[in-house]
């Protein structure tokens, strides 16, 4: 059975923008899929649909065989526990300690939320949080406030928080887009190491093609809300890959030319 | 670029009909509002019965008051101080309970944390009612219901604090960025988990700042509440004034001034540290 199944997914926003147009693909257990596409290609919308922060207009998404598109927030919780997320902007709680941020990752596991608050958490949970921090190499910074860390460190704390959740699936939304290239590499390496050693399924949004090729097992590329590439990393057609961005560039240029012409005409 | 030169050959007066005029006559509504405004101004000044005689007489009486108030009477300082302490306690207890109640109220009243939009509207209306009815009127109501004394004052401050804090807490909660809450939601956290684990910690510094403003506000209003019998220094001031013991009244005013000043200094210092 596929871990994630996306079938005929479409999303039309109230203003008529068609963000997703009949998108279908599957992710097998333990597979690392990189989702590529430029701004406005629909990849963020697709991601928000997979994470249920947005409802698609049509089609369905199955995670572990459960269709999540029609579930209420309460019914989604058991699915969410299985799915860990890493965000572009880390989404840590800045004025809390690194330790507390990691502990919060266990919120889905405990009965009451207060059981993840650092002063009240059980000894096992506190130890587990330190282990997760150790795994990302930051156990010595546990006492620091989250916003005192560098971007790369913050993303590693976010990965530790995701580990605390003990997920089967990892969804990463541009995890390195707000990091410098060196820190970005480190974060990708760490994330992939962890994912491989635990045999997790990953869907990772990226916009850098070279990194996508380097890390992904498979690449799914979106353009104007449609899947234009869905290939195993070894079967990739370089020309097609190149066209993914080049064509858009040409279109952008055209648009700019038209805009310029309109401006001059209006003066 | 050819298009630009086309424009040069055009007659510039062509667009005159679309050019905004230098002055547009005000609309009927503006006229009406101005007339009503001026009418109230004239009537208000008339009713106040302002005459040169009264103003000069007022200045003279003020001088007489100061004359009999100076030097301030220090004989009852300890009694006055204990009253001021009571006032401070009314303000403190009222603000603490008010702030504690404001937090859940604000959560119910914020669009991103409310369980249902109807509940949000309901709590918002109650909070704005608490805020729009002046504290002296609340004090009168509570004096009637629980009798004279500090309890009426405390209840008044609680209501006043909720009206103030719940509104600002809720505004802060609605501004909170979605990301950290979504991060917790994605771990499978409950609604209460998300609120207690991300919304409250993120808003905390702002909540503390608002609460400190609330206590400054509460001290000032607790002083006044005594005038309608809700306990504290206001009662002393009222008595001293009506018995025309102006030297004692001045002493009370000076002490109030000092205490309010101290509280404001302390709260400013704490606020700077937290934010």
Boltz contact constraints between the chains, C-beta under 6 A:
constraints:
  - contact:
      token1: [A, 77]
      token2: [B, 188]
      max_distance: 6.0
  - contact:
      token1: [A, 80]
      token2: [B, 186]
      max_distance: 6.0
  - contact:
      token1: [A, 80]
      token2: [B, 188]
      max_distance: 6.0
  - contact:
      token1: [A, 81]
      token2: [B, 188]
      max_distance: 6.0
  - contact:
      token1: [A, 85]
      token2: [B, 186]
      max_distance: 6.0
  - contact:
      token1: [A, 89]
      token2: [B, 179]
      max_distance: 6.0
  - contact:
      token1: [A, 91]
      token2: [B, 179]
      max_distance: 6.0
  - contact:
      token1: [A, 91]
      token2: [B, 180]
      max_distance: 6.0
  - contact:
      token1: [A, 91]
      token2: [B, 183]
      max_distance: 6.0
  - contact:
      token1: [A, 93]
      token2: [B, 180]
      max_distance: 6.0
  - contact:
      token1: [A, 93]
      token2: [B, 198]
      max_distance: 6.0
  - contact:
      token1: [A, 93]
      token2: [B, 201]
      max_distance: 6.0
  - contact:
      token1: [A, 96]
      token2: [B, 201]
      max_distance: 6.0
  - contact:
      token1: [A, 104]
      token2: [B, 184]
      max_distance: 6.0
  - contact:
      token1: [A, 104]
      token2: [B, 197]
      max_distance: 6.0
  - contact:
      token1: [A, 105]
      token2: [B, 187]
      max_distance: 6.0
  - contact:
      token1: [A, 107]
      token2: [B, 184]
      max_distance: 6.0
  - contact:
      token1: [A, 107]
      token2: [B, 187]
      max_distance: 6.0
  - contact:
      token1: [A, 107]
      token2: [B, 189]
      max_distance: 6.0
  - contact:
      token1: [A, 107]
      token2: [B, 193]
      max_distance: 6.0
  - contact:
      token1: [A, 108]
      token2: [B, 187]
      max_distance: 6.0
  - contact:
      token1: [A, 108]
      token2: [B, 188]
      max_distance: 6.0
  - contact:
      token1: [A, 108]
      token2: [B, 189]
      max_distance: 6.0
  - contact:
      token1: [A, 113]
      token2: [B, 192]
      max_distance: 6.0
  - contact:
      token1: [A, 113]
      token2: [B, 193]
      max_distance: 6.0
  - contact:
      token1: [A, 113]
      token2: [B, 196]
      max_distance: 6.0
  - contact:
      token1: [A, 113]
      token2: [B, 197]
      max_distance: 6.0
  - contact:
      token1: [A, 165]
      token2: [B, 187]
      max_distance: 6.0
  - contact:
      token1: [A, 264]
      token2: [B, 3]
      max_distance: 6.0
  - contact:
      token1: [A, 265]
      token2: [B, 3]
      max_distance: 6.0
